[in-house]
Amino acid sequence: MVFSKPEIEYVKSQRLARFATVSPKGQPEVVPVAFEFDGDYFYVGSHSQEIFLKTRKYKSVRDGNKLVGFVVDDLESVDPWKPRGIKVHGIAEIVEHNGMFGPGKYLRITPKTSWSWGISGLEIRKDEWSHKTIHK
């Protein structure tokens, strides 16, 4: 298991992520997305295949820009201020998947590096703000 139990529990408790790709012309694109996580891979799809296949995120990966980033985060509390989340850098590929939106094309993200913060049960050294994991 690459992600810790607290990280997996946190990610599976969330519904939305902010997902970033780069177009073939170098334009960054960040969008909110629903996602799934199976413990190894993250999946991003759409309730409509017709719409999904026209999105910049899909076209960027299709056109060879497979490096992606995303953040799953929230505020556990505002008083006191307690942000928590996971940031992931990974490689996306287009796959057939029967996921949360039914069967069709999805982006499957293989995590390569992740950073986590504020997640209950996650051990972080006092001189650091986050926990970094290199995924193989």
N, CA, C and O atoms as CSV, one atom per row, in Angstrom:
chain,resi,resn,atom,element,x,y,z
A,1,MET,N,N,0.850,-1.181,0.000
A,1,MET,CA,C,0.000,0.000,0.000
A,1,MET,C,C,0.892,1.240,0.000
A,1,MET,O,O,1.743,1.387,0.878
A,2,VAL,N,N,0.712,2.112,-0.955
A,2,VAL,CA,C,1.522,3.308,-1.078
A,2,VAL,C,C,0.951,4.436,-0.217
A,2,VAL,O,O,1.697,5.116,0.487
A,3,PHE,N,N,-0.357,4.636,-0.269
A,3,PHE,CA,C,-0.982,5.651,0.564
A,3,PHE,C,C,-1.231,5.059,1.944
A,3,PHE,O,O,-1.532,3.873,2.076
A,4,SER,N,N,-1.104,5.893,2.966
A,4,SER,CA,C,-1.361,5.427,4.331
A,4,SER,C,C,-2.867,5.233,4.537
A,4,SER,O,O,-3.684,5.747,3.773
A,5,LYS,N,N,-3.208,4.492,5.571
A,5,LYS,CA,C,-4.615,4.272,5.880
A,5,LYS,C,C,-5.347,5.605,6.122
A,5,LYS,O,O,-6.450,5.782,5.604
A,6,PRO,N,N,-4.768,6.554,6.898
A,6,PRO,CA,C,-5.462,7.840,7.068
A,6,PRO,C,C,-5.666,8.593,5.744
A,6,PRO,O,O,-6.702,9.230,5.550
A,7,GLU,N,N,-4.689,8.524,4.839
A,7,GLU,CA,C,-4.834,9.191,3.540
A,7,GLU,C,C,-5.950,8.554,2.720
A,7,GLU,O,O,-6.768,9.258,2.127
A,8,ILE,N,N,-5.986,7.230,2.685
A,8,ILE,CA,C,-7.024,6.532,1.922
A,8,ILE,C,C,-8.408,6.850,2.481
A,8,ILE,O,O,-9.336,7.129,1.720
A,9,GLU,N,N,-8.549,6.811,3.784
A,9,GLU,CA,C,-9.839,7.127,4.406
A,9,GLU,C,C,-10.265,8.553,4.091
A,9,GLU,O,O,-11.433,8.811,3.804
A,10,TYR,N,N,-9.314,9.475,4.146
A,10,TYR,CA,C,-9.638,10.870,3.837
A,10,TYR,C,C,-10.088,11.022,2.385
A,10,TYR,O,O,-11.140,11.602,2.115
A,11,VAL,N,N,-9.295,10.503,1.458
A,11,VAL,CA,C,-9.625,10.641,0.033
A,11,VAL,C,C,-10.988,10.026,-0.269
A,11,VAL,O,O,-11.783,10.609,-1.006
A,12,LYS,N,N,-11.257,8.868,0.291
A,12,LYS,CA,C,-12.535,8.205,0.022
A,12,LYS,C,C,-13.720,8.927,0.664
A,12,LYS,O,O,-14.870,8.655,0.318
A,13,SER,N,N,-13.453,9.834,1.588
A,13,SER,CA,C,-14.531,10.607,2.210
A,13,SER,C,C,-14.884,11.862,1.414
A,13,SER,O,O,-15.858,12.546,1.729
A,14,GLN,N,N,-14.106,12.161,0.399
A,14,GLN,CA,C,-14.284,13.390,-0.379
A,14,GLN,C,C,-14.953,13.108,-1.720
A,14,GLN,O,O,-14.905,11.988,-2.229
A,15,ARG,N,N,-15.574,14.137,-2.282
A,15,ARG,CA,C,-16.304,13.998,-3.548
A,15,ARG,C,C,-15.663,14.761,-4.711
A,15,ARG,O,O,-15.778,14.352,-5.866
A,16,LEU,N,N,-14.986,15.875,-4.397
A,16,LEU,CA,C,-14.451,16.733,-5.457
A,16,LEU,C,C,-12.947,16.933,-5.329
A,16,LEU,O,O,-12.382,16.904,-4.235
A,17,ALA,N,N,-12.324,17.136,-6.476
A,17,ALA,CA,C,-10.906,17.482,-6.540
A,17,ALA,C,C,-10.744,18.634,-7.526
A,17,ALA,O,O,-11.635,18.907,-8.331
A,18,ARG,N,N,-9.616,19.294,-7.454
A,18,ARG,CA,C,-9.236,20.294,-8.453
A,18,ARG,C,C,-8.178,19.623,-9.318
A,18,ARG,O,O,-7.137,19.196,-8.819
A,19,PHE,N,N,-8.446,19.532,-10.602
A,19,PHE,CA,C,-7.646,18.722,-11.523
A,19,PHE,C,C,-6.971,19.636,-12.532
A,19,PHE,O,O,-7.629,20.483,-13.137
A,20,ALA,N,N,-5.653,19.472,-12.723
A,20,ALA,CA,C,-4.890,20.346,-13.614
A,20,ALA,C,C,-4.211,19.565,-14.726
A,20,ALA,O,O,-3.591,18.526,-14.499
A,21,THR,N,N,-4.346,20.099,-15.941
A,21,THR,CA,C,-3.643,19.585,-17.110
A,21,THR,C,C,-3.012,20.777,-17.827
A,21,THR,O,O,-3.223,21.930,-17.450
A,22,VAL,N,N,-2.232,20.475,-18.868
A,22,VAL,CA,C,-1.639,21.521,-19.697
A,22,VAL,C,C,-1.959,21.191,-21.145
A,22,VAL,O,O,-1.754,20.065,-21.597
A,23,SER,N,N,-2.464,22.184,-21.867
A,23,SER,CA,C,-2.819,21.984,-23.273
A,23,SER,C,C,-1.560,21.831,-24.117
A,23,SER,O,O,-0.465,22.153,-23.655
A,24,PRO,N,N,-1.699,21.343,-25.347
A,24,PRO,CA,C,-0.537,21.236,-26.241
A,24,PRO,C,C,0.147,22.593,-26.481
A,24,PRO,O,O,1.329,22.633,-26.824
A,25,LYS,N,N,-0.578,23.689,-26.304
A,25,LYS,CA,C,0.008,25.030,-26.466
A,25,LYS,C,C,0.600,25.558,-25.167
A,25,LYS,O,O,1.085,26.688,-25.125
A,26,GLY,N,N,0.567,24.748,-24.096
A,26,GLY,CA,C,1.165,25.148,-22.836
A,26,GLY,C,C,0.239,25.876,-21.879
A,26,GLY,O,O,0.690,26.383,-20.853
A,27,GLN,N,N,-1.049,25.938,-22.194
A,27,GLN,CA,C,-2.001,26.635,-21.337
A,27,GLN,C,C,-2.429,25.736,-20.172
A,27,GLN,O,O,-3.005,24.672,-20.398
A,28,PRO,N,N,-2.156,26.151,-18.926
A,28,PRO,CA,C,-2.650,25.371,-17.790
A,28,PRO,C,C,-4.172,25.445,-17.717
A,28,PRO,O,O,-4.776,26.458,-18.069
A,29,GLU,N,N,-4.772,24.367,-17.260
A,29,GLU,CA,C,-6.222,24.285,-17.112
A,29,GLU,C,C,-6.512,23.601,-15.786
A,29,GLU,O,O,-6.077,22.471,-15.566
A,30,VAL,N,N,-7.239,24.270,-14.904
A,30,VAL,CA,C,-7.624,23.692,-13.620
A,30,VAL,C,C,-9.138,23.669,-13.555
A,30,VAL,O,O,-9.792,24.687,-13.780
A,31,VAL,N,N,-9.699,22.498,-13.244
A,31,VAL,CA,C,-11.155,22.355,-13.174
A,31,VAL,C,C,-11.537,21.491,-11.973
A,31,VAL,O,O,-10.790,20.591,-11.588
A,32,PRO,N,N,-12.695,21.764,-11.385
A,32,PRO,CA,C,-13.190,20.864,-10.350
A,32,PRO,C,C,-13.742,19.605,-11.006
A,32,PRO,O,O,-14.402,19.676,-12.043
A,33,VAL,N,N,-13.470,18.454,-10.400
A,33,VAL,CA,C,-13.945,17.182,-10.946
A,33,VAL,C,C,-14.400,16.261,-9.821
A,33,VAL,O,O,-13.896,16.326,-8.700
A,34,ALA,N,N,-15.355,15.412,-10.141
A,34,ALA,CA,C,-15.671,14.281,-9.277
A,34,ALA,C,C,-14.639,13.204,-9.607
A,34,ALA,O,O,-14.143,13.147,-10.732
A,35,PHE,N,N,-14.320,12.367,-8.653
A,35,PHE,CA,C,-13.293,11.357,-8.888
A,35,PHE,C,C,-13.606,10.104,-8.093
A,35,PHE,O,O,-14.435,10.107,-7.183
A,36,GLU,N,N,-12.918,9.035,-8.464
A,36,GLU,CA,C,-12.943,7.778,-7.721
A,36,GLU,C,C,-11.501,7.419,-7.382
A,36,GLU,O,O,-10.566,7.827,-8.071
A,37,PHE,N,N,-11.341,6.660,-6.325
A,37,PHE,CA,C,-10.020,6.185,-5.939
A,37,PHE,C,C,-10.149,4.727,-5.512
A,37,PHE,O,O,-10.943,4.408,-4.628
A,38,ASP,N,N,-9.371,3.839,-6.137
A,38,ASP,CA,C,-9.470,2.411,-5.811
A,38,ASP,C,C,-8.340,1.928,-4.898
A,38,ASP,O,O,-8.179,0.726,-4.684
A,39,GLY,N,N,-7.567,2.862,-4.367
A,39,GLY,CA,C,-6.432,2.514,-3.516
A,39,GLY,C,C,-5.107,2.582,-4.250
A,39,GLY,O,O,-4.055,2.728,-3.629
A,40,ASP,N,N,-5.154,2.476,-5.579
A,40,ASP,CA,C,-3.957,2.576,-6.411
A,40,ASP,C,C,-4.058,3.704,-7.438
A,40,ASP,O,O,-3.107,4.460,-7.636
A,41,TYR,N,N,-5.209,3.809,-8.081
A,41,TYR,CA,C,-5.413,4.778,-9.162
A,41,TYR,C,C,-6.572,5.710,-8.832
A,41,TYR,O,O,-7.501,5.356,-8.105
A,42,PHE,N,N,-6.484,6.906,-9.390
A,42,PHE,CA,C,-7.592,7.849,-9.356
A,42,PHE,C,C,-8.237,7.831,-10.739
A,42,PHE,O,O,-7.538,7.716,-11.746
A,43,TYR,N,N,-9.552,7.943,-10.796
A,43,TYR,CA,C,-10.290,7.966,-12.059
A,43,TYR,C,C,-11.121,9.236,-12.134
A,43,TYR,O,O,-11.786,9.623,-11.173
A,44,VAL,N,N,-11.068,9.880,-13.301
A,44,VAL,CA,C,-11.863,11.074,-13.562
A,44,VAL,C,C,-12.658,10.817,-14.828
A,44,VAL,O,O,-12.097,10.431,-15.854
A,45,GLY,N,N,-13.949,11.027,-14.757
A,45,GLY,CA,C,-14.819,10.818,-15.912
A,45,GLY,C,C,-15.880,11.897,-15.960
A,45,GLY,O,O,-15.672,13.009,-15.475
A,46,SER,N,N,-17.019,11.564,-16.547
A,46,SER,CA,C,-18.112,12.527,-16.647
A,46,SER,C,C,-19.432,11.785,-16.768
A,46,SER,O,O,-19.480,10.649,-17.238
A,47,HIS,N,N,-20.488,12.435,-16.344
A,47,HIS,CA,C,-21.827,11.857,-16.476
A,47,HIS,C,C,-22.239,11.769,-17.943
A,47,HIS,O,O,-23.193,11.067,-18.277
A,48,SER,N,N,-21.523,12.478,-18.821
A,48,SER,CA,C,-21.830,12.460,-20.253
A,48,SER,C,C,-20.554,12.213,-21.056
A,48,SER,O,O,-19.654,13.053,-21.058
A,49,GLN,N,N,-20.470,11.086,-21.727
A,49,GLN,CA,C,-19.305,10.802,-22.570
A,49,GLN,C,C,-19.177,11.826,-23.690
A,49,GLN,O,O,-18.068,12.221,-24.049
A,50,GLU,N,N,-20.299,12.253,-24.240
A,50,GLU,CA,C,-20.280,13.247,-25.318
A,50,GLU,C,C,-19.586,14.533,-24.863
A,50,GLU,O,O,-18.786,15.111,-25.599
A,51,ILE,N,N,-19.898,14.962,-23.663
A,51,ILE,CA,C,-19.269,16.177,-23.135
A,51,ILE,C,C,-17.819,15.900,-22.738
A,51,ILE,O,O,-16.933,16.692,-23.059
A,52,PHE,N,N,-17.569,14.793,-22.048
A,52,PHE,CA,C,-16.228,14.473,-21.554
A,52,PHE,C,C,-15.204,14.444,-22.674
A,52,PHE,O,O,-14.102,14.972,-22.519
A,53,LEU,N,N,-15.551,13.836,-23.801
A,53,LEU,CA,C,-14.601,13.710,-24.917
A,53,LEU,C,C,-14.274,15.047,-25.569
A,53,LEU,O,O,-13.355,15.123,-26.384
A,54,LYS,N,N,-15.013,16.107,-25.226
A,54,LYS,CA,C,-14.759,17.449,-25.754
A,54,LYS,C,C,-14.020,18.339,-24.762
A,54,LYS,O,O,-13.679,19.473,-25.097
A,55,THR,N,N,-13.763,17.848,-23.536
A,55,THR,CA,C,-13.137,18.684,-22.516
A,55,THR,C,C,-11.650,18.877,-22.781
A,55,THR,O,O,-11.006,18.054,-23.433
A,56,ARG,N,N,-11.121,19.979,-22.263
A,56,ARG,CA,C,-9.692,20.236,-22.404
A,56,ARG,C,C,-8.859,19.174,-21.689
A,56,ARG,O,O,-7.811,18.764,-22.188
A,57,LYS,N,N,-9.324,18.729,-20.520
A,57,LYS,CA,C,-8.542,17.726,-19.782
A,57,LYS,C,C,-8.406,16.436,-20.592
A,57,LYS,O,O,-7.324,15.852,-20.654
A,58,TYR,N,N,-9.502,15.994,-21.211
A,58,TYR,CA,C,-9.457,14.783,-22.032
A,58,TYR,C,C,-8.549,14.999,-23.249
A,58,TYR,O,O,-7.687,14.170,-23.542
A,59,LYS,N,N,-8.750,16.114,-23.949
A,59,LYS,CA,C,-7.962,16.389,-25.158
A,59,LYS,C,C,-6.478,16.553,-24.845
A,59,LYS,O,O,-5.634,16.114,-25.627
A,60,SER,N,N,-6.146,17.178,-23.717
A,60,SER,CA,C,-4.732,17.351,-23.357
A,60,SER,C,C,-4.048,16.005,-23.173
A,60,SER,O,O,-2.941,15.793,-23.669
A,61,VAL,N,N,-4.702,15.097,-22.462
A,61,VAL,CA,C,-4.123,13.760,-22.254
A,61,VAL,C,C,-4.086,13.000,-23.578
A,61,VAL,O,O,-3.076,12.379,-23.907
A,62,ARG,N,N,-5.167,13.045,-24.327
A,62,ARG,CA,C,-5.223,12.370,-25.633
A,62,ARG,C,C,-4.100,12.845,-26.548
A,62,ARG,O,O,-3.529,12.056,-27.301
A,63,ASP,N,N,-3.784,14.145,-26.478
A,63,ASP,CA,C,-2.772,14.724,-27.358
A,63,ASP,C,C,-1.350,14.597,-26.817
A,63,ASP,O,O,-0.421,15.177,-27.378
A,64,GLY,N,N,-1.176,13.839,-25.728
A,64,GLY,CA,C,0.170,13.519,-25.270
A,64,GLY,C,C,0.662,14.228,-24.027
A,64,GLY,O,O,1.747,13.914,-23.537
A,65,ASN,N,N,-0.097,15.173,-23.502
A,65,ASN,CA,C,0.317,15.854,-22.271
A,65,ASN,C,C,-0.252,15.093,-21.077
A,65,ASN,O,O,-1.296,15.451,-20.532
A,66,LYS,N,N,0.450,14.046,-20.687
A,66,LYS,CA,C,-0.066,13.099,-19.698
A,66,LYS,C,C,0.286,13.450,-18.259
A,66,LYS,O,O,-0.214,12.816,-17.330
A,67,LEU,N,N,1.139,14.448,-18.061
A,67,LEU,CA,C,1.472,14.862,-16.701
A,67,LEU,C,C,0.330,15.703,-16.155
A,67,LEU,O,O,-0.076,16.689,-16.770
A,68,VAL,N,N,-0.190,15.307,-14.989
A,68,VAL,CA,C,-1.326,16.006,-14.390
A,68,VAL,C,C,-1.059,16.236,-12.911
A,68,VAL,O,O,-0.164,15.635,-12.316
A,69,GLY,N,N,-1.853,17.112,-12.344
A,69,GLY,CA,C,-1.821,17.354,-10.915
A,69,GLY,C,C,-3.235,17.534,-10.422
A,69,GLY,O,O,-4.113,17.972,-11.166
A,70,PHE,N,N,-3.455,17.197,-9.166
A,70,PHE,CA,C,-4.756,17.483,-8.584
A,70,PHE,C,C,-4.636,17.592,-7.080
A,70,PHE,O,O,-3.693,17.100,-6.462
A,71,VAL,N,N,-5.631,18.259,-6.515
A,71,VAL,CA,C,-5.690,18.473,-5.078
A,71,VAL,C,C,-7.065,18.058,-4.590
A,71,VAL,O,O,-8.084,18.453,-5.155
A,72,VAL,N,N,-7.081,17.262,-3.540
A,72,VAL,CA,C,-8.303,16.933,-2.810
A,72,VAL,C,C,-8.129,17.614,-1.460
A,72,VAL,O,O,-7.212,17.276,-0.711
A,73,ASP,N,N,-9.002,18.575,-1.139
A,73,ASP,CA,C,-8.828,19.295,0.114
A,73,ASP,C,C,-10.152,19.806,0.655
A,73,ASP,O,O,-11.155,19.870,-0.056
A,74,ASP,N,N,-10.130,20.162,1.913
A,74,ASP,CA,C,-11.290,20.786,2.544
A,74,ASP,C,C,-10.821,21.462,3.823
A,74,ASP,O,O,-9.641,21.424,4.172
A,75,LEU,N,N,-11.764,22.077,4.508
A,75,LEU,CA,C,-11.493,22.659,5.821
A,75,LEU,C,C,-12.205,21.808,6.861
A,75,LEU,O,O,-13.434,21.754,6.903
A,76,GLU,N,N,-11.428,21.155,7.689
A,76,GLU,CA,C,-12.025,20.379,8.771
A,76,GLU,C,C,-12.708,21.315,9.761
A,76,GLU,O,O,-13.731,20.978,10.356
A,77,SER,N,N,-12.114,22.505,9.925
A,77,SER,CA,C,-12.664,23.501,10.839
A,77,SER,C,C,-12.190,24.883,10.405
A,77,SER,O,O,-11.099,25.028,9.853
A,78,VAL,N,N,-13.015,25.897,10.658
A,78,VAL,CA,C,-12.577,27.271,10.394
A,78,VAL,C,C,-12.192,27.992,11.688
A,78,VAL,O,O,-11.533,29.032,11.647
A,79,ASP,N,N,-12.599,27.445,12.834
A,79,ASP,CA,C,-12.242,28.043,14.118
A,79,ASP,C,C,-12.031,26.934,15.137
A,79,ASP,O,O,-12.986,26.525,15.797
A,80,PRO,N,N,-10.806,26.436,15.283
A,80,PRO,CA,C,-9.588,26.965,14.699
A,80,PRO,C,C,-9.434,26.548,13.226
A,80,PRO,O,O,-10.047,25.583,12.770
A,81,TRP,N,N,-8.615,27.288,12.515
A,81,TRP,CA,C,-8.358,27.043,11.098
A,81,TRP,C,C,-7.628,25.718,10.939
A,81,TRP,O,O,-6.509,25.565,11.428
A,82,LYS,N,N,-8.270,24.728,10.238
A,82,LYS,CA,C,-7.682,23.401,10.069
A,82,LYS,C,C,-7.880,22.910,8.641
A,82,LYS,O,O,-8.794,22.128,8.378
A,83,PRO,N,N,-7.022,23.368,7.701
A,83,PRO,CA,C,-7.099,22.810,6.347
A,83,PRO,C,C,-6.485,21.416,6.323
A,83,PRO,O,O,-5.602,21.100,7.119
A,84,ARG,N,N,-6.959,20.598,5.408
A,84,ARG,CA,C,-6.384,19.272,5.221
A,84,ARG,C,C,-6.518,18.895,3.755
A,84,ARG,O,O,-7.408,19.378,3.056
A,85,GLY,N,N,-5.626,18.029,3.301
A,85,GLY,CA,C,-5.727,17.619,1.914
A,85,GLY,C,C,-4.565,16.778,1.438
A,85,GLY,O,O,-3.634,16.459,2.178
A,86,ILE,N,N,-4.663,16.435,0.164
A,86,ILE,CA,C,-3.621,15.680,-0.540
A,86,ILE,C,C,-3.436,16.317,-1.912
A,86,ILE,O,O,-4.403,16.575,-2.629
A,87,LYS,N,N,-2.180,16.565,-2.263
A,87,LYS,CA,C,-1.833,17.034,-3.610
A,87,LYS,C,C,-1.092,15.893,-4.290
A,87,LYS,O,O,-0.198,15.286,-3.702
A,88,VAL,N,N,-1.471,15.602,-5.540
A,88,VAL,CA,C,-0.880,14.486,-6.268
A,88,VAL,C,C,-0.361,14.966,-7.622
A,88,VAL,O,O,-1.049,15.692,-8.339
A,89,HIS,N,N,0.848,14.556,-7.958
A,89,HIS,CA,C,1.370,14.672,-9.315
A,89,HIS,C,C,1.382,13.261,-9.875
A,89,HIS,O,O,1.807,12.321,-9.203
A,90,GLY,N,N,0.911,13.115,-11.113
A,90,GLY,CA,C,0.859,11.784,-11.683
A,90,GLY,C,C,0.820,11.781,-13.191
A,90,GLY,O,O,0.972,12.812,-13.846
A,91,ILE,N,N,0.613,10.596,-13.724
A,91,ILE,CA,C,0.535,10.391,-15.167
A,91,ILE,C,C,-0.865,9.877,-15.491
A,91,ILE,O,O,-1.333,8.904,-14.900
A,92,ALA,N,N,-1.522,10.539,-16.434
A,92,ALA,CA,C,-2.881,10.161,-16.822
A,92,ALA,C,C,-2.850,9.396,-18.132
A,92,ALA,O,O,-2.023,9.643,-19.009
A,93,GLU,N,N,-3.774,8.463,-18.232
A,93,GLU,CA,C,-3.989,7.760,-19.490
A,93,GLU,C,C,-5.490,7.567,-19.665
A,93,GLU,O,O,-6.244,7.545,-18.692
A,94,ILE,N,N,-5.906,7.430,-20.896
A,94,ILE,CA,C,-7.317,7.219,-21.208
A,94,ILE,C,C,-7.582,5.720,-21.199
A,94,ILE,O,O,-6.909,4.951,-21.886
A,95,VAL,N,N,-8.579,5.317,-20.405
A,95,VAL,CA,C,-8.914,3.898,-20.292
A,95,VAL,C,C,-10.422,3.716,-20.369
A,95,VAL,O,O,-11.186,4.645,-20.108
A,96,GLU,N,N,-10.839,2.510,-20.730
A,96,GLU,CA,C,-12.245,2.119,-20.603
A,96,GLU,C,C,-12.434,1.676,-19.162
A,96,GLU,O,O,-11.635,0.903,-18.633
A,97,HIS,N,N,-13.487,2.166,-18.531
A,97,HIS,CA,C,-13.697,1.891,-17.105
A,97,HIS,C,C,-15.189,1.928,-16.825
A,97,HIS,O,O,-15.908,2.754,-17.385
A,98,ASN,N,N,-15.648,1.052,-15.974
A,98,ASN,CA,C,-17.044,1.092,-15.542
A,98,ASN,C,C,-17.042,1.694,-14.149
A,98,ASN,O,O,-16.962,0.982,-13.147
A,99,GLY,N,N,-17.132,3.012,-14.102
A,99,GLY,CA,C,-16.974,3.720,-12.845
A,99,GLY,C,C,-18.232,4.404,-12.369
A,99,GLY,O,O,-19.345,4.000,-12.703
A,100,MET,N,N,-18.041,5.440,-11.589
A,100,MET,CA,C,-19.145,6.134,-10.928
A,100,MET,C,C,-20.155,6.727,-11.909
A,100,MET,O,O,-21.305,6.965,-11.540
A,101,PHE,N,N,-19.741,6.968,-13.145
A,101,PHE,CA,C,-20.647,7.503,-14.164
A,101,PHE,C,C,-21.066,6.439,-15.167
A,101,PHE,O,O,-21.607,6.758,-16.226
A,102,GLY,N,N,-20.818,5.170,-14.836
A,102,GLY,CA,C,-21.145,4.090,-15.747
A,102,GLY,C,C,-19.972,3.761,-16.646
A,102,GLY,O,O,-18.877,4.287,-16.448
A,103,PRO,N,N,-20.182,2.892,-17.640
A,103,PRO,CA,C,-19.085,2.493,-18.524
A,103,PRO,C,C,-18.722,3.609,-19.504
A,103,PRO,O,O,-19.575,4.393,-19.919
A,104,GLY,N,N,-17.445,3.662,-19.864
A,104,GLY,CA,C,-16.996,4.637,-20.849
A,104,GLY,C,C,-15.536,4.967,-20.655
A,104,GLY,O,O,-14.809,4.262,-19.955
A,105,LYS,N,N,-15.117,6.052,-21.285
A,105,LYS,CA,C,-13.733,6.503,-21.200
A,105,LYS,C,C,-13.558,7.345,-19.933
A,105,LYS,O,O,-14.385,8.193,-19.599
A,106,TYR,N,N,-12.451,7.074,-19.249
A,106,TYR,CA,C,-12.071,7.816,-18.050
A,106,TYR,C,C,-10.593,8.144,-18.155
A,106,TYR,O,O,-9.864,7.513,-18.921
A,107,LEU,N,N,-10.152,9.122,-17.394
A,107,LEU,CA,C,-8.734,9.352,-17.200
A,107,LEU,C,C,-8.335,8.560,-15.958
A,107,LEU,O,O,-8.907,8.743,-14.884
A,108,ARG,N,N,-7.353,7.683,-16.113
A,108,ARG,CA,C,-6.813,6.945,-14.969
A,108,ARG,C,C,-5.486,7.585,-14.615
A,108,ARG,O,O,-4.591,7.678,-15.455
A,109,ILE,N,N,-5.357,8.026,-13.373
A,109,ILE,CA,C,-4.161,8.721,-12.936
A,109,ILE,C,C,-3.335,7.800,-12.045
A,109,ILE,O,O,-3.812,7.308,-11.022
A,110,THR,N,N,-2.101,7.579,-12.449
A,110,THR,CA,C,-1.144,6.832,-11.656
A,110,THR,C,C,-0.344,7.840,-10.841
A,110,THR,O,O,0.403,8.632,-11.415
A,111,PRO,N,N,-0.482,7.829,-9.506
A,111,PRO,CA,C,0.263,8.788,-8.681
A,111,PRO,C,C,1.763,8.538,-8.761
A,111,PRO,O,O,2.208,7.391,-8.749
A,112,LYS,N,N,2.542,9.614,-8.841
A,112,LYS,CA,C,3.996,9.526,-8.830
A,112,LYS,C,C,4.572,10.176,-7.579
A,112,LYS,O,O,5.551,9.683,-7.019
A,113,THR,N,N,3.974,11.278,-7.136
A,113,THR,CA,C,4.380,11.963,-5.912
A,113,THR,C,C,3.133,12.523,-5.265
A,113,THR,O,O,2.225,12.989,-5.954
A,114,SER,N,N,3.083,12.481,-3.931
A,114,SER,CA,C,1.951,13.099,-3.243
A,114,SER,C,C,2.441,13.800,-1.984
A,114,SER,O,O,3.461,13.437,-1.400
A,115,TRP,N,N,1.681,14.815,-1.586
A,115,TRP,CA,C,1.918,15.560,-0.370
A,115,TRP,C,C,0.608,15.609,0.393
A,115,TRP,O,O,-0.439,15.870,-0.200
A,116,SER,N,N,0.644,15.364,1.683
A,116,SER,CA,C,-0.563,15.369,2.501
A,116,SER,C,C,-0.355,16.277,3.704
A,116,SER,O,O,0.759,16.400,4.212
A,117,TRP,N,N,-1.428,16.910,4.157
A,117,TRP,CA,C,-1.351,17.785,5.323
A,117,TRP,C,C,-2.678,17.783,6.077
A,117,TRP,O,O,-3.746,17.622,5.487
A,118,GLY,N,N,-2.588,17.963,7.370
A,118,GLY,CA,C,-3.764,18.151,8.201
A,118,GLY,C,C,-4.666,16.949,8.378
A,118,GLY,O,O,-5.733,17.072,8.980
A,119,ILE,N,N,-4.275,15.795,7.874
A,119,ILE,CA,C,-5.125,14.600,7.945
A,119,ILE,C,C,-4.898,13.915,9.286
A,119,ILE,O,O,-3.767,13.572,9.631
A,120,SER,N,N,-5.964,13.720,10.034
A,120,SER,CA,C,-5.899,13.085,11.338
A,120,SER,C,C,-5.273,11.699,11.211
A,120,SER,O,O,-5.660,10.908,10.351
A,121,GLY,N,N,-4.295,11.412,12.085
A,121,GLY,CA,C,-3.630,10.117,12.072
A,121,GLY,C,C,-2.393,10.071,11.201
A,121,GLY,O,O,-1.668,9.077,11.218
A,122,LEU,N,N,-2.132,11.127,10.437
A,122,LEU,CA,C,-0.963,11.174,9.571
A,122,LEU,C,C,0.211,11.740,10.359
A,122,LEU,O,O,0.111,12.818,10.945
A,123,GLU,N,N,1.313,11.017,10.372
A,123,GLU,CA,C,2.479,11.484,11.107
A,123,GLU,C,C,3.303,12.440,10.254
A,123,GLU,O,O,3.780,12.092,9.174
A,124,ILE,N,N,3.453,13.655,10.775
A,124,ILE,CA,C,4.251,14.685,10.109
A,124,ILE,C,C,5.229,15.227,11.138
A,124,ILE,O,O,4.846,15.527,12.269
A,125,ARG,N,N,6.496,15.352,10.746
A,125,ARG,CA,C,7.489,15.913,11.665
A,125,ARG,C,C,7.135,17.352,11.986
A,125,ARG,O,O,6.547,18.054,11.163
A,126,LYS,N,N,7.489,17.784,13.172
A,126,LYS,CA,C,7.125,19.122,13.631
A,126,LYS,C,C,7.688,20.224,12.749
A,126,LYS,O,O,7.095,21.301,12.675
A,127,ASP,N,N,8.821,19.993,12.073
A,127,ASP,CA,C,9.429,21.032,11.248
A,127,ASP,C,C,8.910,21.008,9.806
A,127,ASP,O,O,9.424,21.734,8.954
A,128,GLU,N,N,7.907,20.189,9.528
A,128,GLU,CA,C,7.343,20.108,8.181
A,128,GLU,C,C,5.857,20.410,8.220
A,128,GLU,O,O,5.207,20.224,9.248
A,129,TRP,N,N,5.321,20.873,7.105
A,129,TRP,CA,C,3.874,21.138,7.032
A,129,TRP,C,C,3.141,20.002,6.348
A,129,TRP,O,O,1.916,19.914,6.420
A,130,SER,N,N,3.896,19.120,5.678
A,130,SER,CA,C,3.225,18.043,4.955
A,130,SER,C,C,4.063,16.774,4.958
A,130,SER,O,O,5.240,16.770,5.317
A,131,HIS,N,N,3.413,15.710,4.549
A,131,HIS,CA,C,4.036,14.399,4.399
A,131,HIS,C,C,4.166,14.131,2.900
A,131,HIS,O,O,3.178,14.214,2.170
A,132,LYS,N,N,5.367,13.814,2.440
A,132,LYS,CA,C,5.587,13.565,1.012
A,132,LYS,C,C,5.842,12.085,0.781
A,132,LYS,O,O,6.585,11.445,1.525
A,133,THR,N,N,5.212,11.549,-0.263
A,133,THR,CA,C,5.404,10.157,-0.619
A,133,THR,C,C,5.767,10.082,-2.106
A,133,THR,O,O,5.109,10.694,-2.948
A,134,ILE,N,N,6.806,9.335,-2.408
A,134,ILE,CA,C,7.185,9.050,-3.790
A,134,ILE,C,C,6.565,7.697,-4.130
A,134,ILE,O,O,6.862,6.697,-3.477
A,135,HIS,N,N,5.720,7.661,-5.134
A,135,HIS,CA,C,5.045,6.427,-5.541
A,135,HIS,C,C,5.846,5.757,-6.640
A,135,HIS,O,O,6.365,6.433,-7.529
A,136,LYS,N,N,5.953,4.458,-6.593
A,136,LYS,CA,C,6.733,3.712,-7.595
A,136,LYS,C,C,5.848,3.222,-8.701
A,136,LYS,O,O,6.325,2.575,-9.633
